[in-house]
């Protein structure tokens, strides 16, 4: 646990911030997860990828199809997919030599909401 009160705090300050004397480390974990999530959404190419997956009838798209449709290189798709997977926005499914990506069902409503406001 990390102290959030300066060590030189007077007694009045000490009492006022007593409930905040220590912050559970889980708060830091939650903040880092949220930060990764919003960073992943903060890139136009990643939003294009999410939109492509979201609007595809099969709800899953191969990396090659993304590269072709969005007119970007396969390494660029891979770079962005790593960030989307790390943010838990996208799932990866390996089928033989092909990788397919789909929106993580835990975030499908969030993704739908994002695109509903941009139409």
C-alpha positions in Angstrom: 0.0 0.0 0.0 1.2 3.5 -0.9 0.8 6.4 1.5 -0.9 9.4 0.0 -0.3 11.9 2.8 3.0 13.7 3.1 5.0 12.7 6.1 5.2 16.3 7.3 1.4 16.7 7.5 0.1 18.4 10.6 -2.4 16.7 12.9 -5.5 18.4 11.3 -4.4 17.3 7.9 -3.6 13.9 9.3 -7.2 13.5 10.7 -8.8 14.9 7.5 -7.0 12.4 5.3 -7.1 9.4 7.8 -9.4 7.3 5.5 -6.9 7.9 2.7 -3.8 7.0 4.7 -3.1 4.1 2.5 -4.4 3.2 -1.0 -4.9 -0.4 -1.9 -2.5 -1.5 -4.7 -5.6 -2.8 -6.6 -6.6 0.8 -7.3 -3.3 1.2 -9.3 -4.1 -2.0 -11.2 -7.6 -0.8 -12.1 -6.2 2.6 -13.2 -3.6 1.0 -15.4 -6.2 -1.2 -17.0 -8.5 1.7 -17.7 -5.5 3.7 -19.1 -4.6 0.9 -21.5 -8.3 0.6 -22.5 -8.6 4.3 -23.4 -5.2 4.5 -25.0 -6.2 1.6 -27.3 -9.3 3.6 -28.3 -7.2 6.7 -28.8 -5.9 5.8 -32.2 -7.8 6.2 -35.5 -6.4 3.0 -37.1 -7.4 0.9 -34.0 -10.9 2.4 -34.2 -11.1 1.6 -37.9 -10.1 -2.0 -37.0 -12.7 -2.2 -34.3 -15.3 -0.8 -36.6 -14.4 -3.3 -39.3 -14.7 -6.2 -36.9 -17.9 -4.9 -35.4 -19.7 -4.4 -38.7 -18.6 -7.7 -40.3 -21.4 -10.2 -40.6 -19.3 -13.1 -39.2 -18.1 -10.9 -36.4 -14.6 -12.1 -36.9 -12.0 -10.9 -39.3 -8.6 -12.2 -40.4 -5.5 -10.0 -40.1 -5.0 -10.3 -43.9 -8.6 -9.1 -44.6 -8.1 -6.1 -42.3 -4.8 -5.2 -44.0 -6.4 -5.4 -47.4 -9.7 -3.6 -46.5 -8.0 -0.8 -44.6 -5.1 -0.6 -47.1 -2.4 -1.0 -44.4 0.4 -3.4 -44.1 0.2 -6.7 -42.2 2.8 -5.6 -39.7 0.8 -2.5 -39.0 -2.3 -4.6 -38.3 -0.3 -6.9 -36.0 1.0 -3.8 -34.1 -2.5 -2.5 -33.5 -4.0 -5.9 -32.8 -1.4 -6.4 -30.0 -2.6 -3.2 -28.3 -6.3 -4.1 -28.7 -5.7 -7.6 -27.3 -3.7 -6.1 -24.4 -6.6 -3.8 -23.7 -8.9 -6.8 -23.7 -11.0 -5.3 -26.5 -10.4 -8.0 -29.0 -10.0 -11.8 -28.9 -7.7 -13.8 -31.1 -8.5 -17.2 -32.5 -6.0 -19.3 -34.3 -7.3 -21.6 -37.1 -4.5 -23.4 -38.7 -2.1 -20.8 -40.1 -4.7 -18.0 -40.0 -5.6 -15.8 -37.0 -9.1 -14.4 -36.7 -10.1 -11.5 -34.4 -13.4 -10.7 -32.8 -14.7 -8.1 -30.4 -14.4 -9.3 -26.8 -18.0 -10.0 -25.6 -17.3 -8.2 -22.3 -16.8 -4.9 -24.3 -19.3 -5.4 -27.1 -21.7 -2.9 -25.6 -19.0 -0.3 -25.1 -17.8 -0.7 -28.7 -21.4 -0.4 -30.0 -21.9 2.7 -27.9 -18.8 4.3 -29.4 -19.9 3.7 -33.0 -23.6 4.7 -32.2 -22.4 8.2 -31.3 -20.3 8.7 -34.3 -22.9 7.9 -37.0 
